[in-house]
């Protein structure tokens, strides 16, 4: 704790990384606010800066460090608290390198940050439920923590824990209800490994069971699922999505590689053929669904023919959006000691080729829906390049439209008219009702 914490009036928070981190930062924001602190933007001068870090890639590490340095520049006498996965992995090193970091909080204690800072003893036995989501048009709800998959390249099980912890369904339902009643029209369910939800319950409640309960809530909001591992997809989930008026027609299924040898080296639990069969099953039942994915280039041992297999697979799979990233060696993982490493020039070139393919596939997906009228959640910020309102359809097509401020944070019916630079343009027809 800080002995002179009472001097702290203004608290600023920043997040690096995943939706789980973003949810936890929002929870901390509400807890600090309820404890009487004034919350200010991170770019403003504050007495205490809390940085929720990530270590999934080298970029995440560097971004976390950048924020730690920025806090010091904004207020020489500030207190800096660092938590999250990078803090978990490199806490002692951070305190040595940046003496203004006064406190490093482990992930297991992250949600006790207010009590730790103020020294106010044990936290309340009642879990804080968020009712807002600062600066966002959609809200995230974390329903699960922990991952026991131990992919060769991933540090998350080491810094987040390998034991699965699922939130009580009633608690999730209440939080979803609170957010919907607070005006959020889209709520994203997220977790460290979302498909593992409920496996730690004696009654083995599944993600599908939870979604069915959410379906019965008297709310006006749609539900989107964050990333799901392909081998954990329950056939019942696809059946539910086929009939549900509330669950978005969108699944993010990380591929990582389209080559069987590389997938095996990565420790992934499926083959390209397994993934291909899954896509066929999903699209047979939900033809309009968006399938987005992550693809890694430059994993140790990835040769040109391996990369070409990935390229062909991605082309065949017709993903609607690609997130391409270069392999980043993480100390402590199995991949860290794997050889041969792929040189950075090759990784950058492979990344460029895949991104170009991804742009084309996105445009081809959008073209399928030109002339259709779809429900779009209009975001609270305009597109920076065009000044137009922007938002997403339930099947994750980014759309730009003309309109006034009254449409922000609303579900509206939009007719898609054309595609420009990988983004749909549309015309507002009417407001939608779920």
QUIHU-V948591 format. One record per run of one state. SS is the DSSP state (H for helix, E for strand, - for the rest). FROM is the first residue (numbers start at 1). TO is the last residue. If there is no record, write none. Layout:
ss-><SS,SS>
from-><FROM,FROM>
to-><TO,TO>
This chain:
ss-><-,H,-,E,-,H,-,E,-,E,-,H,-,E,H,-,E,-,H,-,E,-,H,-,E,-,H,-,E,-,H,-,H,-,E,-,H,-,H,-,E,-,E,-,E,-,H,-,H,-,E,-,H,-,E,-,H,-,H,-,E,-,E,-,E,-,H,-,E,-,E,->
from-><1,5,8,10,16,19,35,38,40,48,54,58,75,79,85,98,101,105,107,119,139,146,156,161,165,167,169,182,186,192,194,197,207,216,222,226,230,233,235,244,247,248,250,253,256,257,260,267,272,286,290,298,304,318,321,327,334,338,344,368,373,383,389,394,398,402,405,408,411,421,423,432>
to-><4,7,9,15,18,34,37,39,47,53,57,74,78,84,97,100,104,106,118,138,145,155,160,164,166,168,181,185,191,193,196,206,215,221,225,229,232,234,243,246,247,249,252,255,256,259,266,271,285,289,297,303,317,320,326,333,337,343,367,372,382,388,393,397,401,404,407,410,420,422,431,434>
